[in-house]
């Protein structure tokens, strides 16, 4: 007994020693790995900065933001304390500090841009100062950014005057082109009437949230103006700004239509002249990135200016012998990049591309390697420091992912060997180049597919093949021809070049339309969970940014996220936040819309979030639905159970007794108005009062779950305060709505 008792401490000491040796061994291996990856560590700085920004968007309120920030600071201080023992502590300290900075930065930005939001829809006549004019000729509209000055009047209600509302400092109003007055210029004072509403939030879970975008843009209300619109002061015969005038000139010179609209987009970033059908074809074919001024366009402009300056200066032997022509050409290219960015409206992708171009030029001047992932990381850090909210938008994500994937692929040793010099015939070299372009295009498309599916719920399948022709066509044919046309326009001889530009753009549109028309050209997917998207992004970054064999571990979160997204069932019922529109899945997998006169935007939005590609059918035409002018009752069988959905579809009041009787046989009742207390469905009631707290909803009948746009306790500044809950009779009181869990429990 004494021997066994004395051996117990020895056993514990041996176990502790083994554990300590194991931890030391892991620490040594971690240090060795970080040493091998030391050149890649700076690439994770924008990832950590973006992680802090993403935390602010995901976490609900100030308390959780404070806890996350303090936790990041705690990790950073711990890393500083452990930094003397190796690289891991220092890496943790820098990364946690970047997370805390990102969270604090976006929090400060959200408070700093606060301008106030219109509390409720209103119709008013007021005077405004014009800040920005954006023509949208393809839609026969002009979009105005306005600063309200004075509210003059509002319509009376039942003969009684109403108090004048207070308008937010900045509003956005669309005018029909026919209502635009003469002398409309930035700085003019207008008198107009408009129906204004708060910037709309996402209509259903996963849809575009304009309320968030408008908050950071300083827009407090949007709406449509109606005549008469008059210029009160400040108007004149001055023409529009340089960008607008250049855009109009290009569209007119290139023949208008899709070709003219795309020509203007390539030069000025103005996409308002592109017809909707051509825009959709470009998106379905995977060529929509050509319409947004970004790295491709900045690179072409800088390269053209540098080539022109180099050739012109080289014509003088005296200049060539005494001046550093490449340095002068790089300076001219930098000015071209900055000027082009300003001309095209200084959008976030253009700014990021301009910063990257400037870094490339600096590297060339210093004799350093120019195109590296550090270049992408530096550009991303600058954009996130200036516009941290850009992280949540698809533009920043798509442009950064495309450039990073191209550089990451071309930095791989196998790819460098493939593109390296070798003895071979010209035909073999051309074939090798085409194969390399195709492989690079496939990698880029794979990198962009998760982003496209998350934001747009669809992705082009054949984009890699279409881009093999479209990118060289745009870069080496269309844009040089357009530049020559503008140059020769100065002497009135640009017409032949405009004709050639239009023909090249006709070819581009033919490629887009042909690709988009191929069956299966678009892969639709309903709104994916945010967790699945985060896993795929993390896996992709892990693969792209590391260089040792441990990069392969990124395949695990990438695969888990992809399976999770693909396994997420499409919703059976979508209801918009105002209760006016409803889409229900049919037994054939399509969706049917409640209202016969659903607008194109709403129909497309419901189709995309329902995971279908094509036009939805009307509920009144479905054989399993019974519809009158005022009501629709749809029967849907799934999971061994039959579900009945009742919805109102007009503004006319249904007799209360009839409506209450119909509610009793329905499982779900949806209405844009407040339902009578006696309306007690078997499972769920979604009327104006409930939807005001939940926002739009997406319901899965098989699991009985419901996702909502709004969540309990969400304190982001663009989200309006929800009204207090109300009770609706005995049966309805048994339904407890839980916004934070997104479910209805009975």
matplotlib code that plots the C-alpha trace (Angstrom):
import matplotlib.pyplot as plt

x = [0.0, 2.8, 4.6, 1.5, 0.8, 4.3, 4.2, 1.0, 2.8, 5.5, 2.8, 1.2, 4.6, 5.4, 2.0, 2.6, 6.1, 4.7, 2.0, 4.6, 6.8, 3.9, 3.0, 6.6, 6.8, 3.6, 5.0, 8.2, 6.4, 4.1, 7.2, 8.8, 5.6, 5.3, 9.0, 8.4, 5.4, 6.9, 6.6, 2.9, 2.0, 1.4, -1.2, -3.4, -3.5, -6.5, -8.2, -8.0, -9.1, -12.0, -12.8, -13.3, -15.6, -17.5, -17.9, -19.7, -22.1, -22.9, -23.1, -26.4, -25.8, -23.4, -22.8, -21.7, -19.5, -17.8, -17.3, -15.8, -13.5, -12.3, -11.7, -9.6, -7.6, -7.1, -5.8, -3.5, -2.1, -1.6, 0.2, 2.5, 3.3, 4.1, 5.9, 9.3, 9.0, 8.4, 6.7, 3.3, 2.7, 3.6, 1.4, -1.5, -1.0, -0.9, -4.0, -6.1, -5.1, -6.3, -9.6, -10.1, -9.3, -11.7, -14.5, -13.9, -13.5, -16.8, -18.6, -17.2, -18.0, -21.7, -22.1, -20.2, -22.3, -25.6, -27.9, -31.4, -34.0, -37.6, -39.8, -42.7, -43.8, -45.1, -46.2, -45.0, -44.1, -40.8, -37.8, -34.4, -30.8, -29.5, -26.3, -25.9, -27.6, -27.4, -29.2, -30.6, -31.6, -32.2, -35.0, -36.1, -35.3, -33.0, -31.8, -31.2, -29.4, -31.1, -30.7, -34.1, -34.5, -38.1, -41.3, -44.1, -47.2, -48.6, -52.0, -54.9, -56.4, -60.3, -60.3, -58.0, -54.6, -51.6, -48.4, -45.5, -42.9, -39.2, -37.2, -33.7, -30.7, -30.2, -32.8, -32.7, -35.5, -36.2, -37.8, -39.3, -37.1, -40.2, -40.5, -36.9, -37.0, -34.7, -31.7, -31.4, -27.7, -25.9, -26.4, -29.8, -32.8, -35.9, -39.6, -41.1, -43.6, -42.6, -43.8, -41.0, -40.4, -37.6, -34.9, -36.3, -34.7, -34.4, -37.8, -37.1, -34.2, -31.2, -32.4, -30.6, -30.6, -30.7, -31.4, -27.8, -26.3, -28.3, -27.2, -23.6, -24.3, -26.1, -29.5, -32.4, -35.3, -36.0, -38.9, -40.3, -41.0, -43.9, -44.6, -44.7, -41.0, -39.6, -36.2, -36.6, -33.0, -29.5, -30.5, -28.8, -27.7, -24.6, -24.1, -23.8, -20.5, -17.6, -18.6, -22.2, -21.3, -18.7, -21.1, -23.8, -21.2, -20.0, -23.5, -24.5, -21.3, -21.4, -24.9, -26.9, -28.5, -26.5, -23.3, -23.5, -24.3, -21.4, -19.0, -20.0, -19.6, -16.1, -15.0, -17.0, -18.4, -21.9, -24.1, -27.4, -27.5, -27.3, -30.7, -32.0, -31.9, -28.3, -27.3, -29.0, -27.2, -23.8, -24.6, -25.8, -22.8, -20.3, -19.2, -20.8, -17.4, -16.4, -19.1, -17.7, -14.6, -12.0, -8.5, -9.0, -9.9, -7.4, -4.6, -5.6, -5.6, -2.3, -0.6, -1.9, -0.7, 2.7, 3.2, 2.2, 4.5, 7.4, 7.1, 6.7, 9.7, 11.8, 11.5, 13.9, 17.5, 18.3, 15.4, 16.2, 19.8, 19.3, 15.9, 14.7, 11.8, 10.4, 10.2, 8.4, 6.0, 5.3, 4.4, 2.1, 0.5, -0.1, -1.8, -3.9, -5.0, -6.0, -7.8, -9.6, -10.7, -12.1, -13.8, -15.6, -17.1, -14.5, -16.4, -14.9, -13.6, -12.1, -10.3, -8.9, -7.7, -6.2, -4.3, -3.1, -2.0, 0.0, 1.7, 2.6, 4.1, 6.1, 7.4, 8.4, 10.3, 12.1, 12.9, 10.8, 8.4, 5.1, 2.3, 2.2, -0.4, 1.1, -0.1, -3.7, -3.4, -2.1, -5.0, -7.5, -6.2, -6.4, -10.0, -11.1, -9.6, -11.4, -14.6, -15.0, -18.6, -17.4, -16.5, -20.2, -20.8, -20.4, -18.3, -15.3, -15.5, -15.7, -12.9, -10.6, -11.3, -10.7, -7.4, -6.1, -7.0, -5.3, -2.1, -2.2, -2.5, 0.3, 2.6, 2.3, 5.6, 3.8, 2.1, 5.3, 7.0, 4.1, 4.4, 8.2, 10.3, 11.0, 11.9, 8.7, 6.9, 4.7, 1.5, 2.5, 3.2, -0.2, -1.9, -0.1, -1.1, -4.8, -4.7, -3.2, -5.9, -8.6, -7.1, -6.8, -10.4, -11.7, -9.9, -11.3, -14.8, -14.5, -13.4, -16.3, -19.1, -19.6, -19.7, -22.1, -24.4, -24.4, -25.2, -27.2, -28.3, -27.1, -23.8, -22.8, -21.5, -19.7, -18.1, -14.5, -15.0, -16.8, -14.1, -11.3, -12.6, -14.4, -11.4, -8.9, -11.6, -12.4, -8.8, -6.9, -9.7, -12.6, -10.9, -8.0, -10.5, -12.6, -9.6, -8.6, -12.2, -12.1, -8.7, -9.7, -13.0, -10.9, -10.3, -13.7, -12.4, -13.5, -16.5, -14.6, -13.2, -16.6, -18.0, -15.3, -15.9, -19.6, -18.9, -16.5, -19.2, -21.8, -19.5, -19.2, -23.0, -23.3, -21.0, -23.0, -26.4, -25.2, -23.6, -26.6, -29.0, -27.2, -29.3, -27.8, -25.8, -26.9, -26.8, -29.5, -29.3, -31.6, -30.2, -27.4, -26.7, -24.1, -22.1, -21.7, -20.5, -18.0, -16.6, -16.1, -14.4, -12.1, -11.2, -10.5, -8.3, -6.4, -5.6, -4.7, -2.5, -0.4, 2.4, 3.4, 1.5, -0.7, -2.6, -4.5, -6.3, -8.4, -10.2, -12.0, -13.9, -14.4, -16.0, -18.1, -19.4, -20.2, -22.1, -23.9, -25.0, -26.1, -27.9, -29.9, -33.4, -35.2, -37.9, -41.5, -43.0, -41.6, -43.5, -42.3, -42.1, -45.1, -47.3, -48.3, -46.3, -46.0, -44.3, -45.1, -43.3, -45.3, -45.0, -43.0, -40.3, -41.3, -42.8, -46.1, -46.8, -49.8, -50.6, -51.2, -49.6, -46.3, -43.6, -40.5, -38.1, -40.3, -40.8, -37.1, -36.2, -38.6, -37.4, -33.8, -34.3, -36.5, -33.7, -35.2, -34.0, -36.9, -40.2, -42.5, -46.1, -49.2, -50.9, -54.3, -53.2, -52.1, -54.5, -54.0, -55.0, -58.5, -58.4, -60.9, -60.3, -59.6, -58.3, -56.2, -56.1, -53.2, -52.8, -49.2, -48.3, -44.8, -43.3, -46.4, -48.6, -50.9, -50.4, -53.0, -51.9, -54.5, -53.5, -55.4, -54.6, -56.5, -57.2, -60.9, -62.1, -63.4, -66.5, -65.1, -67.2, -66.1, -62.5, -62.6, -64.2, -61.5, -58.7, -59.9, -59.2, -55.8, -52.4, -50.8, -52.6, -50.8, -52.2, -50.8, -53.4, -54.3, -56.5, -59.5, -58.9, -61.0, -58.7, -56.9, -55.0, -53.8, -50.1, -49.0, -50.5, -48.5, -50.4, -49.2, -48.6, -46.5, -44.6, -43.7, -41.7, -40.3, -39.8, -39.9, -40.0, -38.9, -40.6, -39.7, -42.8, -40.8, -38.9, -41.4, -38.7, -38.9, -36.1, -36.8, -35.2, -35.3, -34.0, -34.8, -32.2, -30.6, -29.4, -27.7, -28.5, -30.3, -32.9, -36.1, -37.4, -40.0, -43.5, -44.4, -46.1, -49.9, -52.2, -54.8, -57.3, -57.2, -55.6, -53.2, -51.9, -50.6, -48.2, -45.0, -42.9, -39.2, -37.3, -33.9, -34.4, -36.4, -39.1, -42.7, -43.4, -46.8]
y = [0.0, 2.4, 1.6, 2.3, 5.5, 6.7, 5.9, 8.0, 11.4, 10.1, 9.1, 12.5, 14.2, 12.0, 12.9, 16.6, 16.3, 14.5, 17.2, 20.0, 18.3, 18.0, 21.7, 22.7, 20.6, 22.2, 25.6, 24.8, 23.5, 26.6, 28.9, 26.9, 27.2, 31.0, 31.4, 29.6, 31.8, 35.1, 36.7, 35.9, 37.2, 40.9, 39.6, 38.8, 42.4, 43.4, 40.1, 40.9, 44.5, 43.2, 40.7, 43.5, 45.3, 42.1, 41.6, 44.9, 44.0, 40.6, 41.4, 43.1, 46.0, 48.3, 45.9, 43.1, 45.5, 46.6, 43.0, 42.0, 45.1, 44.5, 40.8, 41.8, 44.2, 41.5, 39.1, 41.8, 42.5, 38.8, 38.6, 41.5, 39.7, 36.5, 38.2, 37.8, 34.0, 33.9, 35.1, 33.6, 36.1, 39.1, 37.8, 37.4, 40.9, 42.5, 40.6, 41.3, 44.9, 45.1, 43.4, 46.0, 48.9, 47.5, 47.2, 50.7, 52.2, 51.0, 51.9, 55.4, 55.7, 54.6, 57.3, 59.9, 59.7, 59.8, 62.2, 61.2, 59.1, 59.9, 58.2, 57.4, 57.8, 61.3, 63.3, 66.9, 70.0, 71.5, 73.4, 71.7, 72.4, 70.1, 68.3, 65.7, 64.8, 61.2, 60.7, 57.2, 57.3, 53.6, 53.9, 57.4, 58.8, 61.3, 60.6, 63.6, 63.9, 66.8, 68.8, 69.9, 73.6, 74.2, 72.1, 74.2, 72.1, 68.6, 67.2, 67.6, 64.6, 64.5, 68.3, 68.8, 70.3, 68.2, 69.4, 69.9, 67.0, 67.5, 66.1, 64.6, 66.6, 64.5, 62.7, 60.9, 61.5, 60.1, 62.3, 61.2, 62.8, 64.7, 66.5, 67.7, 71.5, 73.6, 75.0, 72.0, 72.1, 71.2, 74.0, 75.1, 75.5, 73.5, 73.5, 70.1, 67.6, 64.0, 60.9, 60.1, 57.0, 55.8, 53.9, 50.4, 47.5, 44.0, 42.9, 39.3, 37.5, 37.6, 40.4, 43.7, 46.0, 49.5, 51.0, 50.1, 51.5, 54.7, 55.2, 55.3, 57.4, 59.9, 59.4, 59.7, 59.3, 58.1, 58.6, 59.8, 63.4, 64.5, 67.6, 70.5, 70.9, 74.4, 76.0, 78.7, 80.0, 79.2, 77.7, 78.6, 77.6, 75.9, 72.5, 69.4, 68.4, 66.9, 63.3, 63.8, 65.7, 63.1, 60.3, 61.9, 62.5, 58.9, 57.5, 59.7, 59.0, 55.2, 55.0, 54.7, 51.5, 48.8, 49.6, 53.3, 52.6, 50.2, 52.6, 55.3, 52.9, 52.0, 55.6, 57.3, 54.5, 55.7, 52.6, 54.4, 54.2, 50.4, 48.8, 46.4, 43.4, 44.0, 44.5, 41.2, 39.4, 40.7, 39.5, 36.1, 35.5, 36.5, 39.7, 42.3, 43.0, 44.7, 47.4, 48.5, 50.6, 48.7, 47.1, 46.2, 49.7, 51.5, 49.2, 49.8, 53.6, 53.7, 51.4, 53.5, 56.7, 55.3, 53.8, 57.1, 59.2, 56.8, 56.7, 60.5, 61.3, 58.7, 60.6, 63.2, 61.9, 64.9, 63.9, 60.2, 60.7, 63.2, 62.3, 59.1, 58.4, 55.4, 57.6, 60.4, 57.8, 56.3, 59.8, 60.4, 57.0, 57.9, 61.2, 59.2, 56.8, 59.6, 61.5, 58.5, 57.6, 61.2, 61.2, 57.9, 59.0, 57.7, 54.5, 52.0, 49.5, 52.3, 53.8, 50.4, 49.8, 53.3, 52.7, 49.4, 51.0, 53.7, 51.0, 49.1, 52.3, 53.0, 49.4, 49.8, 53.0, 51.4, 48.3, 45.9, 43.2, 45.0, 42.4, 40.7, 39.9, 42.6, 45.0, 43.7, 43.8, 47.4, 48.5, 46.7, 48.2, 51.8, 51.2, 49.7, 52.6, 55.2, 53.3, 50.4, 49.9, 48.8, 45.4, 44.4, 45.2, 42.9, 45.4, 45.3, 41.6, 40.7, 43.0, 42.0, 38.3, 38.5, 40.3, 38.2, 34.9, 35.9, 36.9, 33.9, 31.5, 33.1, 33.1, 29.3, 27.6, 25.3, 28.2, 30.1, 27.1, 26.9, 30.5, 30.5, 30.8, 27.6, 26.5, 25.8, 26.8, 29.9, 27.7, 25.9, 29.1, 30.5, 27.3, 27.4, 31.0, 30.2, 27.2, 29.4, 32.1, 29.4, 28.0, 31.4, 32.2, 29.0, 29.8, 33.3, 32.1, 29.6, 32.3, 34.6, 32.0, 32.0, 35.8, 36.0, 33.4, 35.0, 38.5, 37.9, 34.2, 33.3, 32.9, 32.6, 29.1, 29.8, 33.0, 31.6, 30.7, 34.0, 36.1, 34.5, 36.4, 39.3, 40.6, 40.8, 42.2, 45.0, 45.7, 45.6, 46.5, 48.4, 50.7, 51.7, 52.4, 54.5, 56.5, 57.1, 58.2, 60.7, 61.9, 62.4, 64.1, 67.1, 67.7, 66.4, 63.1, 60.6, 59.1, 56.1, 55.1, 55.4, 53.0, 50.5, 50.9, 50.2, 47.1, 45.7, 46.4, 44.7, 41.6, 41.9, 42.0, 39.0, 37.0, 38.0, 37.2, 33.9, 32.8, 33.8, 31.9, 28.6, 26.2, 26.1, 29.3, 30.5, 28.5, 29.8, 29.3, 30.5, 32.8, 30.9, 31.0, 33.6, 31.0, 28.9, 32.0, 32.9, 29.4, 29.5, 32.9, 31.7, 28.6, 30.6, 33.1, 30.3, 28.6, 31.9, 33.6, 30.7, 29.0, 25.9, 22.6, 23.7, 25.8, 22.7, 22.8, 25.6, 22.9, 21.8, 25.0, 25.6, 22.2, 22.4, 25.8, 24.7, 21.6, 23.7, 26.2, 23.6, 21.6, 24.6, 24.0, 26.7, 28.5, 27.3, 30.7, 34.2, 37.3, 40.8, 43.1, 45.2, 42.0, 43.0, 40.4, 36.7, 33.9, 30.2, 27.2, 24.9, 21.1, 21.4, 23.5, 26.9, 29.8, 31.5, 35.1, 36.4, 39.6, 39.6, 43.0, 42.4, 44.8, 43.5, 44.3, 42.6, 39.5, 39.2, 39.7, 36.9, 34.6, 35.1, 34.5, 31.6, 30.0, 29.8, 31.2, 32.4, 34.0, 33.0, 32.0, 33.7, 32.1, 32.7, 30.4, 27.6, 24.6, 24.1, 27.7, 29.3, 33.0, 35.8, 39.5, 39.9, 36.5, 33.5, 30.1, 27.9, 24.3, 22.8, 19.3, 18.7, 16.4, 14.3, 17.2, 19.5, 23.2, 25.9, 29.5, 32.3, 35.8, 39.0, 40.5, 43.8, 46.9, 46.1, 45.0, 41.4, 40.9, 40.1, 37.0, 35.5, 36.3, 34.8, 31.6, 31.4, 31.9, 28.8, 26.4, 28.0, 27.2, 30.5, 33.8, 36.8, 40.3, 43.8, 45.2, 44.5, 41.4, 41.2, 39.6, 36.6, 35.6, 32.7, 30.4, 27.0, 27.9, 31.4, 34.8, 37.5, 40.8, 44.4, 44.4, 41.2, 42.1, 45.5, 43.7, 40.9, 42.4, 40.1, 36.4, 33.1, 30.0, 26.3, 24.1, 20.8, 22.1, 24.6, 27.3, 30.9, 33.4, 37.1, 40.3, 42.0, 40.4, 41.2, 43.6, 44.6, 48.1, 49.0, 52.6, 52.1, 49.6, 51.3, 50.6, 47.9, 48.6, 46.8, 43.4, 43.1, 40.3, 39.0, 36.8, 33.4, 31.3, 33.9, 34.4, 30.9, 31.8, 33.3, 35.1, 34.8, 37.2, 36.3, 32.6, 33.2, 30.6, 30.5, 28.2, 26.9]
z = [0.0, 0.9, -2.3, -4.4, -2.5, -3.1, -6.8, -7.4, -7.2, -9.5, -12.0, -11.9, -12.2, -15.2, -16.8, -16.3, -17.7, -20.8, -21.2, -20.8, -23.4, -25.8, -25.4, -25.9, -29.0, -30.4, -29.6, -31.4, -34.5, -34.4, -34.3, -37.2, -39.3, -38.6, -39.5, -42.8, -43.5, -42.2, -45.6, -45.7, -42.2, -43.3, -45.7, -42.8, -41.5, -43.7, -42.8, -39.1, -39.8, -41.8, -39.1, -36.6, -39.0, -39.6, -35.9, -35.6, -38.4, -36.9, -33.2, -32.2, -29.8, -28.0, -25.1, -27.4, -29.4, -26.2, -25.0, -28.3, -28.4, -24.8, -25.6, -28.6, -26.5, -23.9, -26.5, -27.8, -24.3, -23.8, -27.1, -26.0, -22.8, -24.6, -27.5, -26.0, -26.2, -29.9, -33.0, -32.2, -29.4, -31.6, -34.4, -32.0, -30.6, -34.0, -35.2, -32.1, -32.3, -35.9, -34.9, -32.2, -34.6, -37.2, -34.8, -33.3, -36.8, -38.2, -35.0, -35.1, -38.9, -38.3, -35.6, -37.6, -40.8, -38.9, -40.7, -39.4, -41.2, -42.2, -39.5, -41.8, -45.4, -46.3, -49.3, -49.2, -51.3, -50.4, -51.6, -51.9, -53.0, -55.7, -54.8, -57.4, -60.7, -62.1, -65.5, -66.0, -69.7, -70.0, -67.4, -68.6, -65.1, -63.5, -59.9, -57.7, -54.4, -52.6, -49.4, -48.2, -47.3, -46.3, -46.3, -47.8, -47.6, -47.1, -48.3, -46.0, -44.4, -44.5, -44.8, -41.7, -42.0, -40.9, -39.2, -41.5, -41.3, -40.7, -43.5, -43.1, -44.3, -47.4, -49.6, -52.9, -55.4, -58.9, -61.5, -64.8, -67.5, -68.9, -65.4, -65.3, -65.6, -67.7, -65.9, -63.5, -62.3, -59.1, -56.6, -58.0, -55.7, -56.7, -55.7, -56.1, -54.6, -53.8, -52.0, -49.6, -47.5, -45.2, -47.1, -47.4, -45.5, -46.9, -48.1, -47.1, -45.4, -47.7, -50.0, -50.6, -47.5, -48.9, -45.5, -44.5, -47.7, -47.4, -43.8, -44.7, -47.7, -45.5, -47.3, -44.9, -47.3, -50.9, -53.2, -56.5, -57.4, -59.6, -61.5, -61.6, -60.7, -61.0, -60.5, -57.8, -57.8, -59.0, -62.3, -65.5, -68.9, -67.5, -68.9, -66.7, -65.1, -67.1, -66.3, -67.4, -70.6, -71.5, -70.9, -73.1, -75.9, -75.8, -75.9, -78.8, -80.7, -80.2, -81.5, -78.2, -77.1, -75.3, -77.2, -76.3, -72.7, -72.3, -74.0, -71.5, -68.6, -69.7, -69.9, -67.0, -64.9, -65.7, -66.2, -66.4, -70.2, -70.4, -71.1, -68.5, -70.8, -71.8, -68.1, -67.2, -70.1, -68.9, -65.4, -66.4, -68.6, -65.9, -67.7, -65.5, -63.9, -67.2, -66.6, -63.2, -63.5, -61.5, -62.0, -65.6, -66.7, -64.5, -65.7, -69.4, -68.8, -67.0, -69.5, -72.5, -71.0, -70.0, -73.5, -75.2, -73.0, -73.4, -77.2, -77.5, -75.2, -76.9, -80.2, -78.8, -78.4, -76.2, -73.7, -74.0, -73.0, -70.1, -68.5, -66.9, -69.3, -67.3, -64.2, -66.1, -67.7, -64.3, -63.0, -66.0, -65.4, -61.7, -62.8, -65.3, -62.6, -60.2, -62.9, -64.2, -60.6, -60.1, -63.5, -62.9, -59.6, -57.1, -56.3, -53.8, -56.5, -58.5, -55.4, -54.5, -58.0, -58.1, -54.9, -56.3, -59.5, -57.6, -55.5, -58.7, -60.2, -57.0, -57.1, -60.7, -60.0, -57.1, -59.1, -56.9, -57.9, -58.6, -58.7, -55.3, -52.7, -50.5, -53.1, -52.7, -49.0, -48.9, -51.1, -49.0, -45.8, -47.2, -48.5, -45.2, -43.2, -45.4, -46.0, -43.5, -44.5, -47.9, -46.5, -46.3, -50.0, -52.9, -54.9, -52.5, -52.0, -55.7, -56.8, -54.0, -54.5, -58.2, -58.0, -55.1, -56.8, -60.0, -58.2, -55.8, -58.8, -60.7, -57.7, -57.4, -58.4, -60.9, -62.6, -62.8, -64.4, -66.9, -68.0, -67.8, -71.0, -73.0, -76.5, -78.4, -81.6, -81.8, -82.0, -78.9, -77.1, -78.1, -77.0, -73.7, -73.1, -73.9, -71.5, -68.8, -69.3, -69.1, -65.9, -64.4, -65.4, -63.8, -60.6, -60.5, -61.2, -58.4, -56.1, -57.1, -57.1, -53.2, -53.2, -56.1, -54.6, -51.2, -52.4, -55.7, -55.1, -58.6, -60.4, -64.0, -64.9, -68.2, -67.2, -67.4, -71.1, -72.0, -70.2, -72.3, -75.3, -73.6, -71.5, -74.3, -76.6, -74.1, -73.0, -76.4, -78.8, -77.4, -74.9, -77.2, -80.0, -77.6, -76.5, -80.1, -80.9, -78.1, -79.1, -82.8, -81.7, -80.7, -84.4, -85.5, -87.0, -84.5, -86.4, -87.9, -84.5, -82.9, -85.6, -84.8, -81.1, -81.5, -83.6, -80.9, -78.3, -80.5, -80.5, -76.7, -76.3, -78.7, -76.5, -73.4, -74.9, -76.4, -73.2, -71.1, -73.4, -72.9, -70.7, -67.2, -67.7, -64.3, -61.1, -58.7, -54.9, -52.2, -49.5, -47.8, -44.0, -43.0, -41.2, -44.4, -46.3, -43.5, -43.6, -47.3, -47.1, -44.3, -46.3, -49.4, -47.6, -45.9, -49.2, -51.0, -48.3, -47.0, -48.9, -47.0, -47.1, -44.2, -46.7, -47.7, -44.4, -45.9, -47.9, -44.7, -43.9, -47.6, -48.1, -44.9, -45.9, -49.4, -48.2, -45.6, -48.3, -50.8, -48.1, -46.9, -48.2, -50.2, -48.3, -48.8, -48.1, -48.5, -47.2, -47.6, -44.6, -45.7, -46.1, -49.6, -51.5, -51.0, -52.8, -52.1, -53.4, -55.5, -55.6, -58.9, -57.2, -58.8, -56.8, -57.2, -56.5, -54.7, -56.7, -60.4, -60.8, -59.0, -60.2, -62.0, -59.1, -56.5, -58.7, -59.5, -55.8, -54.7, -57.5, -56.5, -52.8, -53.6, -55.5, -59.0, -62.3, -64.4, -64.2, -61.3, -61.9, -60.5, -57.6, -59.2, -62.1, -59.9, -59.7, -55.9, -55.2, -54.9, -55.4, -55.5, -56.0, -52.3, -50.9, -51.9, -50.3, -51.3, -50.4, -50.2, -49.3, -47.8, -45.2, -45.0, -44.1, -45.9, -45.3, -46.1, -46.6, -46.6, -47.8, -48.5, -52.0, -52.2, -50.3, -49.9, -46.5, -46.4, -44.1, -40.6, -40.2, -43.5, -42.8, -39.3, -40.8, -43.4, -40.8, -38.9, -41.7, -42.6, -41.0, -42.0, -42.6, -44.2, -44.6, -45.2, -42.7, -39.1, -38.9, -36.6, -33.2, -34.0, -36.9, -35.3, -37.8, -36.8, -36.7, -37.7, -38.2, -40.1, -40.3, -40.3, -36.5, -36.4, -39.6, -38.2, -35.5, -37.6, -41.0, -44.0, -43.3, -44.9, -43.7, -44.2, -43.7, -43.3, -40.2, -39.0, -38.8, -39.8, -40.5, -40.1, -41.4, -38.0, -34.8, -31.2, -29.6, -32.9, -32.3, -35.5, -36.2, -39.6, -38.1, -36.9, -33.5, -33.5, -32.1, -28.8, -29.3, -29.1, -28.3, -30.6, -28.8, -27.1, -29.9, -31.1, -27.6, -27.7, -30.5, -29.1, -31.6, -30.9, -33.2, -31.9, -32.7, -35.8, -34.9, -34.0, -31.1, -30.1]

ax = plt.figure().add_subplot(projection="3d")
ax.plot(x, y, z, "-o")
ax.set_aspect("equal")
plt.show()
